[in-house]
Amino acid sequence: MRILVQRVKSASVAVEGRTISQIGPGLVALVGVHEYDREEDLKVCCRKLLAAKLWPNDNGAQWRHGVKQKDLELLCVSQFTLYGTLSKKNQPDYKLSMKAITAEIMYNQFLHLLGESYDHEKISDGKFGAMMDVELVNDGPVTILIESEVEPPKSNRANGVDGIESSN
């Protein structure tokens, strides 16, 4: 899983010209799901996102408080292009991104984990799979990349079939 996090003063998401989500001060999290991501990746990234110390404390010491400590809002936006690469012809290739149906399930699980770990009313999101207009006012700007370790599924190379364990 890959999350591009931006500290913001405000942010909003519109679909077809209509604002569907907006937040005040907090974080915008562009969320990409890798084709090999599992539930553990969601949990790791949820913890990292909510614990990221991107604000000063009350004494002005930088990088001491996270979104939860500051009681701020979080706007998540699904972003399969975070796993995009460019081909030799400079065309985008998104084969590392999880396929849409499974990615939507994983993305919604991630939102659920965030809501369990923080105040679900402070968490907003865009619309999965839609063309969205995302507006934000950067604070800083502060931008951080959060990633989980991608591990391909186990394979049984002896019989040439990926992902199938031998019963021998």
Disulfide bonds with the S-S distance in Angstrom:
none
